[in-house]
Amino acid sequence: MKNDFVATVTHELKTPLASTRMLVDTLLAGCCINSLRNKLGNPDHVQTVREIGYRFELDV
């Protein structure tokens, strides 16, 4: 019972983290870098999201 709960929680956390990582990696690959600069002024925010996402993945 406990193993099923842990497996379910882990899956539910990893799915959105993977989606966020793919989006951030795509943005940092340069597909929309000019648009990011226009909207954010500095794409470093995206790099911060990437770093935080990697830390969360290590915890899960």
HUSUL-V460625 format. One record per residue. N is the residue number from 1. SS is DSSP state (A for helix, B for strand, O for the rest). Layout:
# HUSUL-V460625
n=N ss=SS
n=N ss=SS
This chain:
# HUSUL-V460625
n=1 ss=O
n=2 ss=A
n=3 ss=A
n=4 ss=A
n=5 ss=A
n=6 ss=A
n=7 ss=A
n=8 ss=A
n=9 ss=A
n=10 ss=A
n=11 ss=A
n=12 ss=A
n=13 ss=A
n=14 ss=A
n=15 ss=A
n=16 ss=A
n=17 ss=A
n=18 ss=A
n=19 ss=A
n=20 ss=A
n=21 ss=A
n=22 ss=A
n=23 ss=A
n=24 ss=A
n=25 ss=A
n=26 ss=A
n=27 ss=A
n=28 ss=A
n=29 ss=O
n=30 ss=O
n=31 ss=O
n=32 ss=O
n=33 ss=A
n=34 ss=A
n=35 ss=A
n=36 ss=A
n=37 ss=A
n=38 ss=A
n=39 ss=A
n=40 ss=A
n=41 ss=O
n=42 ss=O
n=43 ss=O
n=44 ss=A
n=45 ss=A
n=46 ss=A
n=47 ss=A
n=48 ss=A
n=49 ss=A
n=50 ss=A
n=51 ss=A
n=52 ss=A
n=53 ss=A
n=54 ss=A
n=55 ss=A
n=56 ss=A
n=57 ss=A
n=58 ss=A
n=59 ss=A
n=60 ss=O
